[in-house]
Amino acid sequence: MFRVTRRVAAALLLGLIVSFVSAQTAPDIARGTTGEEVMRLYGWPRGKSTTEGREIWAYDNFDVAFQNDRVVTVSPRRLSKPEQLRPWRPPSVPDRTPMQRRPLPVQPPIPTQRVMPVQSQLAEYSPPTAQVRLPPDETGVQQPDTWMWARALAPIAVVLCLAGIGAIVIAERRRLAREIEERIGAGAPEPSSPPKTWQESVAEQLKHASKAASAVPEPAAVPSELSIELLNRLEWKRLELLVALYFKATGVRAECTRIGADGGVDVYLYRNGEGKPYSYVQCKAWEQDVGVKLIRELFGVMAAEKIRKGVFVTTGRYSDDALAFAAANGIVAIDGNGLIQRVNRLGRDALRKLLSEVTQGDYTTPTCPNCDIKLVFRDGKNPFWGCRNYPRCHYKLYPRKSQRL
């Protein structure tokens, strides 16, 4: 709220400064301009006076001095308060008062004379000047009204200030809306909402659990074989377990890496009786194609550890350049269909034992790689899996197409 008040005050101060600066300026009228041109541009003056052989035309916020019907100087008005000037009238027309009735003028006889052209009459005619009150200074130049431009620009300044306030309020509301949406999406309560009771918190947790259970129902029995549907529903940790159990079933000692940063390796393969792995395995539960970049990263880890063989497993497919790079550098690239074929070739007892261990419990809800706990599904405009330890853990995982509702 303090930031909003500070921005409003800054917008008001800026509007007043612009109004004050604009009020101190006078129009740029070139010297030597005729009175007819000035009258055509700025209209009839509020008053006229004659001082030291110069004719002064008084406008609302500036004065124009003429000499021989040519502009000599233009000066802004600087009155301490607005001065009421009497509008100009020809001297032959007296002022009317409410208590005085003017007698009808006597029509003089019309003499017969030669009619002059209209252009000549206009050229010879010059309107009489009316004496107006001048400020009591020595120069004889009327001081401008310093508040004239301020009063003229006051509505514009008010509109600009209101527009700035509206923009600030809208931006602040959007920022608060985004912050509330992020907190709600991550499981945190709204800042403005009162603290929830124990019963309300338990009911909300049960509601989220029911949504997650309805989105990813567990199978009633152990599947007889590995299918593409089952493979796509496996979370990333169960995929690594599936790969490790497959290599164990083939007679190789396999160990999964610990939770946390794995250095680009998910499973280590050992020969019997050896303490150093002979091959690295990288697993990706992806639906899109795997490019050559990930294959190069695995090859870089192998080169750093002086490992000659590697295996890359994905539930999707590979690009052509990724397959070519893997074949040239001793890396076996196994896609989803290849993994299904390899696993289903195992014996019936070994396959049943492998699938029962892989599908035990909740095998579809992803696991947080930082905390080793199941994620929570957050539904909304952009649904995602979030960690239960938010805000201590900000891990976020967007569901695959096979996992979306």
C-alpha positions, 0 to 999 in steps of 0.5 A: 500500500505504501508503494501505491501511495508513493507512486500516486504522489509522484504522478500528482507532483509530475502533473503540477510541475508540467502545468506550472512550466506550461503556465510560464510560457508565452506564444512564439510570435515573430517580430514584425507580424502585423496586427491583422495576422495576430488577430487572425491567430489568437482572436480579438484581445481582451483589452487595448492600451497605449503606452510610450507610443506603443499599442498594447494588446492584452490577452488572457496570459500574454501581452503583445506590443505593437509599434507602427502596426508591427509586433515589437515584443511578446511578454507573458502575464505575471499578475499575482492574481487574475485581473478583470479587464473590461472588454473592448468597445468602441468609444462611441458606445457608452456602457449600459447600466441597469438603472439607466435608459439610453435615449434613441440616437438621432439619425443625422441626414445622410449626405450624398457622397461618392461610395468608396470600394469595400477594400479601401474602407477596410484598409482605412479603418482602424478600430479605436482603442479602449483605455484599460487599467495597467499594473503600477510598474515603471515599464507599463507592460501588463504582467501575465496571469501566472495561474491562467495556464495552470487552470487551463491544464488542470483538467489534463493533469487530473486525467493523467493522474487518474490514468496513472493511478488506474495503471498502478492499481491494475498492475498491483492487482495483477501482481497479487493475483499471480502471487496468489495463484502461485501460492495456491498452485504450490499448496500454500494458503492465500495471504488474505484468507484466515488460517484453516482449522485442523478439520479443514486441512485434513479435508483438503488433503483428502480432496487432493488425494482423491483427485490423484487417485481418480487420475491414476488408478492402481491396477487390481492385479499384476499384469502378465506382460509389459505393454506400451500403456503400462510403460507410459504410465510408469513414473521415472523412478519405476522406469529406472527400477524396471531397467535395473531389474531387467539387467539383474534378470540377465545375470548382471549386477545393477545398482540404481543411483541415490536420490539427488544429483546423479551426474547423468547416470541412473544405473550402474552395471557391474560384472561379478566380482568387480568393484568398478562399473563397466557400463553406465545406463541413462533412463528418460521417461519421455514421449518426445524424441531424444536428440543427440545432445543427451547422447553426447552428455552420456558419452562425456560422462563415460569419457571422464570416468573412462567407461567404454560402454553405455546404455541409453533407455527411453520410453519414446524414440531417437532422432537419426543423428542420436542413433548415429552418434550412439552407434559410433561411440559404443552406446546402446540406444533402447527405445520403448518398443525395444525395451518391451521386447527385451523384458517380455523375452524373459521367462514367465516366472522372472517376468512376473516377479519383475512386474510385480515389484515394479507395479507394487503400490503407487507406481504412476505418481512421480517422485520428487528427486530431491526429497524422495517423496511422492509429488502432489497433482495441482490442477488448474490452467497449467496442471503440474506435479508439485512437491509436498515440502513446498516452499522448502522444495520448489520442484515441479514436473509437468505431466505427460499426455498419458498422465493428463486427465 
